[in-house]
Amino acid sequence: MSQPKNFSLIGVAGYIAARHVGAIKETGNKLVATLDKFDSVGFLDNYFPEADFFTEFERFDRHTEKLRRAGTKIDFVSICSPNFLHDSHIRFALRSGSEAICEKPLVLNPWNIDALTELEKETGNKVNTILQLRLHPSIIALKKQIEESPKDKIFDVDLSYITSRGNWYDFSWKGDIQKSGGIATNIGIHFFDMLTWIFGSVKDNKLHITQKDKAAGFLQLEKARVRWFLSIDYNDIPNEVKAKNQRTFRSITVEGKEIEFSGGFTDLHTLSYQSIIENKGFGLSDARTSVETAYNIRNASPIGLVGEYHPICKNI
């Protein structure tokens, strides 16, 4: 049996960090050091109460160096910090002699991937990214179905994802497009990755609507025509969903047929970590298409409701 790997984690007070901490625990590894400027991290007591915790990067950096000189190698640095800090924290991990495991979006700009590719070569350390939808059984089954379809078949796909957020959102880094990348990046990038993984590369990318709390557009992929709608506005949720007191609506239809993948999410981070530890994780090249797609959406001018737009747009 192999020795447990040592991990540190940046952004441990964030929402998604608990899944990473759980994955480290469930894969039989050790969390050595953590960093966050916020100190509400008491959940660590349930996983790694002995993990060192820092609120200042400089002290975290010094501690990492101290451990290295004492012979304690940090094998992986997990990164759950705000989106705009990912690139910097990945660089820190590689230069510290560790591999990086980074939440979505890996970076905000395509050229950041080019620079990180060079740093991978220089340091010999790898960047891993969490693309957990690729590990979901329903998504894997859909990919297989599409691969077995006639080569010239072009599928009609509708993606709807509405995840209500309160007033706090606008006042956090997530509400700042320069820091989060905006709606399409912050809540949509996993779906763009999933769709291009299944249906192929982007041939055309049109933006119909862009507002601070929603965006909608059309993607022509190699094997699909995709109408997509993303929102954090509760008012966009269908009435039948509101009637069930639900604040999130997620739907993907292929040729009018709903793809059921509402369940099966709980262990996907653990599966991701298992793959990464076995050197089978997703890397920089895997993340490129979704980063480019979200970047192009962020920098596009909306054309309004013309062409193939998502049906929900009629209600905006």
C-alpha positions in Angstrom: 0.0 0.0 0.0 1.4 3.4 -1.0 2.2 6.1 1.6 -0.4 8.8 2.2 0.2 11.9 0.2 0.5 15.3 2.0 -1.8 18.1 0.9 -2.1 21.8 1.6 -5.3 23.8 0.7 -5.7 27.4 -0.3 -9.2 28.9 0.2 -10.3 26.5 3.0 -13.2 28.7 4.2 -14.8 28.7 0.7 -18.0 26.8 -0.1 -16.4 24.1 -2.3 -13.4 23.5 0.0 -15.3 21.1 2.2 -15.6 18.7 -0.8 -11.9 18.9 -1.3 -11.1 18.3 2.4 -13.6 15.3 2.4 -11.9 13.9 -0.8 -8.5 14.1 0.8 -9.8 12.3 3.9 -11.7 9.7 1.9 -8.7 8.8 -0.3 -6.6 8.1 2.8 -4.4 11.1 2.6 -3.3 13.9 4.9 -4.1 17.6 5.0 -1.0 19.3 6.5 -1.6 23.1 6.1 -4.5 25.4 5.1 -4.9 29.1 4.2 -7.8 31.5 4.1 -8.1 35.2 5.1 -11.4 34.2 6.7 -11.2 32.1 9.9 -14.6 30.3 9.9 -13.0 26.9 9.3 -14.2 24.9 12.3 -15.4 22.1 10.0 -11.8 21.0 9.8 -12.2 19.5 13.3 -14.3 16.7 11.6 -11.5 15.9 9.2 -8.0 17.2 10.0 -8.0 19.0 13.4 -4.2 18.8 13.4 -3.8 20.7 10.1 -2.0 24.0 10.4 -4.1 27.1 9.5 -3.0 30.5 8.3 -4.8 33.7 7.5 -1.8 35.4 5.8 -0.3 34.0 2.6 3.2 35.1 3.6 3.1 32.9 6.7 1.6 30.0 4.8 4.4 30.4 2.2 7.1 30.5 4.9 5.5 27.4 6.6 5.5 25.5 3.3 9.2 26.3 2.8 10.0 25.3 6.4 8.3 21.9 5.9 10.2 21.3 2.7 13.5 22.0 4.3 12.6 19.7 7.2 11.9 16.9 4.7 8.1 17.0 4.6 7.1 17.2 1.0 3.7 18.8 0.1 2.7 16.5 -2.7 -0.4 18.5 -3.8 -1.7 22.0 -3.2 -5.5 22.1 -3.6 -6.8 25.5 -4.7 -10.3 26.7 -3.8 -9.6 30.4 -3.8 -11.6 33.0 -5.7 -11.4 32.6 -9.5 -9.1 35.5 -10.2 -6.4 34.1 -7.8 -6.2 30.6 -9.3 -3.4 31.4 -11.8 -1.2 32.9 -9.0 -1.9 30.1 -6.6 -1.2 27.4 -9.2 2.1 29.1 -9.9 2.9 29.0 -6.1 2.1 25.3 -6.0 4.4 24.5 -9.0 7.3 26.6 -7.8 7.0 25.1 -4.3 7.6 21.6 -5.8 4.0 20.4 -5.6 1.3 19.5 -8.1 -1.7 21.7 -8.2 -5.3 20.7 -8.0 -7.5 23.6 -8.9 -11.3 24.1 -8.8 -13.2 25.6 -11.8 -12.5 27.8 -13.6 -8.9 26.8 -13.9 -8.0 30.3 -15.1 -10.0 33.2 -16.5 -8.0 33.8 -19.7 -6.8 31.4 -22.4 -3.2 32.9 -22.4 -2.9 32.0 -18.7 -3.0 28.3 -19.8 -0.1 28.9 -22.2 2.0 30.4 -19.5 1.2 27.6 -17.0 2.1 25.0 -19.6 5.6 26.6 -19.8 5.8 26.6 -16.0 4.8 22.9 -15.9 7.8 22.2 -18.2 10.2 24.3 -16.2 9.2 22.8 -12.8 8.3 19.2 -13.8 5.1 19.5 -11.7 1.6 19.1 -13.1 -1.6 21.2 -13.0 -4.8 19.2 -12.4 -8.2 20.6 -12.7 -11.6 19.4 -11.3 -13.9 18.5 -14.2 -16.2 16.3 -12.2 -19.1 16.2 -14.6 -16.9 14.1 -16.9 -17.0 11.4 -14.1 -20.8 11.5 -13.7 -22.4 8.1 -14.8 -25.2 9.8 -16.7 -22.8 12.1 -18.6 -20.5 9.2 -19.4 -23.5 7.2 -20.8 -24.6 10.2 -22.9 -21.1 10.6 -24.3 -21.1 6.9 -25.3 -24.5 7.3 -26.9 -23.4 10.3 -29.0 -20.2 8.5 -30.1 -22.3 5.6 -31.3 -24.7 7.8 -33.3 -24.4 8.4 -37.0 -21.4 10.5 -37.8 -23.4 13.2 -39.6 -26.0 13.5 -36.9 -26.3 17.0 -35.3 -28.2 17.0 -32.0 -30.4 19.8 -30.7 -29.5 20.5 -27.0 -31.0 22.9 -24.5 -29.1 23.8 -21.3 -30.9 25.6 -18.5 -29.2 26.3 -15.2 -30.8 28.7 -12.7 -29.3 28.7 -9.2 -30.8 31.5 -7.1 -28.4 33.8 -5.2 -29.3 36.5 -2.6 -28.2 40.1 -2.3 -24.9 39.1 -0.8 -23.7 37.9 -4.3 -23.3 41.3 -5.7 -21.2 42.4 -2.8 -18.9 39.5 -2.9 -16.0 38.8 -5.4 -18.5 36.7 -7.4 -20.4 39.8 -8.4 -17.3 41.4 -9.8 -16.8 40.2 -13.4 -13.1 41.0 -13.2 -12.7 38.6 -10.3 -15.2 35.9 -11.1 -15.4 36.1 -14.9 -19.2 36.7 -14.8 -22.1 34.4 -14.9 -21.0 32.3 -17.8 -17.7 31.6 -16.2 -18.7 31.3 -12.6 -21.7 29.0 -12.9 -21.5 27.8 -16.5 -17.9 26.7 -17.2 -18.5 23.0 -16.0 -21.4 22.8 -18.4 -19.5 24.2 -21.3 -16.7 21.7 -20.6 -19.2 18.8 -20.4 -21.0 19.9 -23.7 -17.8 20.2 -25.7 -16.4 17.0 -24.2 -19.5 15.2 -25.5 -20.4 17.0 -28.7 -17.0 18.3 -29.9 -15.3 21.7 -30.5 -17.0 25.1 -30.8 -17.7 26.1 -34.4 -19.9 29.2 -33.6 -20.5 31.1 -30.4 -23.3 33.7 -30.2 -24.4 35.7 -27.2 -28.1 36.7 -27.0 -28.4 38.2 -23.5 -25.9 39.3 -20.9 -26.9 41.0 -17.6 -25.2 41.0 -14.2 -27.4 38.1 -13.1 -28.0 36.1 -16.3 -26.7 35.2 -19.7 -27.9 33.3 -22.7 -26.5 32.2 -26.0 -26.0 29.7 -28.7 -23.1 27.3 -29.4 -22.7 25.4 -32.7 -20.6 22.4 -31.8 -19.3 19.6 -34.1 -22.3 17.4 -33.2 -24.8 19.7 -31.5 -26.7 22.9 -31.7 -26.9 24.2 -28.1 -29.2 26.9 -26.7 -28.1 27.8 -23.2 -29.4 29.9 -20.4 -27.7 30.6 -17.1 -29.1 32.7 -14.3 -28.8 33.5 -10.5 -32.2 35.3 -10.6 -34.9 33.5 -8.6 -37.5 35.1 -10.9 -36.3 33.1 -13.8 -37.1 29.7 -12.1 -40.2 28.0 -13.7 -43.4 28.4 -11.6 -43.8 24.6 -11.1 -40.3 24.5 -9.6 -41.0 27.5 -7.3 -44.2 25.7 -6.2 -42.0 22.9 -4.7 -40.0 25.6 -2.7 -36.9 24.9 -4.8 -34.4 27.7 -5.6 -32.4 25.8 -8.2 -33.5 24.5 -11.7 -31.1 22.4 -13.8 -32.1 20.9 -17.1 -30.3 19.4 -20.1 -32.4 18.1 -23.0 -31.0 16.3 -26.0 -33.5 16.0 -28.9 -36.2 17.0 -26.4 -35.4 14.2 -24.0 -34.3 15.2 -20.5 -30.9 13.9 -19.3 -31.3 13.0 -15.7 -28.2 13.8 -13.7 -29.6 15.5 -10.6 -28.2 12.8 -8.3 -24.8 11.2 -8.2 -22.8 14.3 -7.4 -21.7 13.6 -3.8 -18.6 11.5 -4.5 -17.4 13.1 -7.7 -14.6 15.1 -6.0 -13.4 11.9 -4.3 -13.3 10.2 -7.7 -11.5 13.2 -9.1 -8.9 12.9 -6.4 -8.4 9.2 -6.8 -7.7 9.8 -10.5 -5.3 12.6 -9.8 -3.4 10.6 -7.3 -3.1 7.8 -9.9 -1.7 10.4 -12.4 -4.9 10.1 -14.5 -6.4 13.5 -13.7 -7.5 16.2 -16.1 -4.9 18.7 -17.0 -4.3 22.1 -18.7 -5.2 20.9 -22.2 -8.5 19.4 -21.0 -9.6 22.8 -19.5 -8.6 24.9 -22.5 -11.8 24.7 -24.6 -14.2 25.6 -21.7 -11.9 28.5 -20.7 -11.8 29.8 -24.3 -15.6 29.4 -24.6 -16.3 31.3 -21.4 -13.7 34.0 -22.3 -15.3 34.6 -25.7 -18.8 34.8 -24.2 -17.5 37.3 -21.6 -16.1 39.5 -24.3 -18.9 39.2 -26.8 -21.5 41.8 -27.6 -25.1 40.5 -27.3 -27.1 40.3 -30.5 -30.5 40.2 -28.9 -33.2 37.7 -29.6 -32.4 36.7 -33.1 -31.5 33.2 -34.5 -31.7 30.2 -32.3 -32.2 31.5 -28.8 -33.2 29.7 -25.6 -37.0 29.7 -24.9 -36.6 31.2 -21.5 -35.3 34.4 -23.1 -38.8 35.3 -24.2 -39.6 35.9 -20.5 -36.7 38.3 -19.9 
